[in-house]
Amino acid sequence: MSTTEKDIAAMYELAALTGDERERSAMSDHFEKLFRHLEDLSRMPVEGVVPYFLLSHRDLPRETDVPREPLSAPAIRRVFAQESEGFLVVPRVVSRGAGAECEEE
């Protein structure tokens, strides 16, 4: 999928944004990267995985909310194996039960 100048202009109009040609060009580049990333995600195998929006709230795993200190950016980045188009690539999309923990530096 690609965006045209007309698409970007329509988005700016809908969002009541103003911007010069340089900003609109940067926005177009950002959307191109985003759409390529979404195309990559669409290739992920999902056989046998029931999307959360199809499960009732009773079936979703429950965890107790525990306040914690936020992780530093380096600790967060260590969880991700790579980046793609400037976005972090999640190593595991489906989690059953408690997720993996990050350790602070």
C-alpha positions as CSV (number, residue, x, y, z in Angstrom):
1,M,0.0,0.0,0.0
2,S,1.3,3.5,-0.7
3,T,0.2,7.0,0.1
4,T,-0.1,9.8,-2.4
5,E,0.2,13.5,-1.8
6,K,-3.6,13.6,-2.0
7,D,-3.9,11.0,0.8
8,I,-1.6,13.0,3.0
9,A,-3.5,16.2,2.3
10,A,-6.8,14.5,3.2
11,M,-5.4,13.2,6.5
12,Y,-4.1,16.7,7.3
13,E,-7.5,18.2,6.5
14,L,-9.4,15.5,8.6
15,A,-7.1,16.1,11.5
16,A,-7.2,19.9,11.1
17,L,-3.4,20.0,10.8
18,T,-1.3,22.5,8.9
19,G,2.1,21.7,7.5
20,D,4.5,22.7,4.8
21,E,5.7,20.5,2.0
22,R,8.7,19.2,4.0
23,E,6.4,18.1,6.9
24,R,4.0,16.4,4.5
25,S,6.8,14.6,2.8
26,A,8.1,13.4,6.1
27,M,4.6,12.2,7.0
28,S,4.3,10.4,3.7
29,D,7.7,8.6,4.4
30,H,6.4,7.7,7.9
31,F,3.2,6.2,6.5
32,E,5.2,4.2,3.9
33,K,7.3,2.7,6.7
34,L,4.2,2.0,8.7
35,F,2.4,0.2,5.9
36,R,5.5,-1.9,5.1
37,H,5.7,-2.8,8.7
38,L,2.0,-3.8,8.7
39,E,2.5,-5.9,5.6
40,D,5.3,-7.7,7.4
41,L,3.0,-8.3,10.4
42,S,0.3,-9.7,8.2
43,R,2.7,-12.5,7.2
44,M,2.9,-13.8,10.8
45,P,1.5,-17.3,11.2
46,V,-1.7,-17.1,13.4
47,E,-3.1,-20.6,12.8
48,G,-4.9,-21.8,16.0
49,V,-4.7,-18.4,17.7
50,V,-8.1,-17.0,18.7
51,P,-8.0,-13.2,18.5
52,Y,-8.7,-11.4,21.8
53,F,-11.6,-9.5,20.4
54,L,-13.5,-12.9,19.8
55,L,-13.0,-14.0,23.4
56,S,-15.3,-13.0,26.2
57,H,-13.8,-11.0,29.0
58,R,-14.2,-14.0,31.3
59,D,-11.8,-16.0,29.1
60,L,-9.0,-13.5,29.1
61,P,-6.1,-14.1,31.5
62,R,-6.3,-11.9,34.6
63,E,-3.3,-10.4,36.3
64,T,-3.1,-8.3,39.4
65,D,-2.1,-4.7,38.7
66,V,1.1,-4.1,40.5
67,P,2.7,-0.6,40.3
68,R,6.4,-0.7,39.3
69,E,9.0,1.7,38.3
70,P,9.1,2.2,34.5
71,L,11.9,0.5,32.7
72,S,14.7,2.5,31.1
73,A,14.9,2.7,27.3
74,P,17.9,0.4,27.1
75,A,16.1,-2.2,29.2
76,I,13.1,-2.0,26.9
77,R,15.2,-2.3,23.8
78,R,17.0,-5.4,25.1
79,V,13.6,-7.3,24.9
80,F,13.4,-6.7,21.1
81,A,15.7,-8.7,18.8
82,Q,15.6,-6.1,16.0
83,E,14.0,-3.1,14.5
84,S,12.2,-2.8,11.2
85,E,11.3,0.4,9.5
86,G,12.1,2.2,12.7
87,F,9.6,0.1,14.7
88,L,10.6,-2.4,17.4
89,V,9.9,-6.0,16.4
90,V,8.1,-7.9,19.0
91,P,9.8,-11.3,19.5
92,R,6.6,-13.1,20.6
93,V,3.2,-11.8,19.6
94,V,1.0,-14.3,21.4
95,S,1.4,-14.7,25.2
96,R,-0.5,-17.3,27.2
97,G,-0.5,-16.3,30.8
98,A,2.2,-14.1,32.3
99,G,4.5,-12.4,29.8
100,A,8.3,-12.3,29.8
101,E,9.9,-9.9,32.2
102,C,12.5,-7.3,31.4
103,E,15.4,-6.8,33.7
104,E,16.6,-3.3,34.5
105,E,20.3,-2.4,33.9
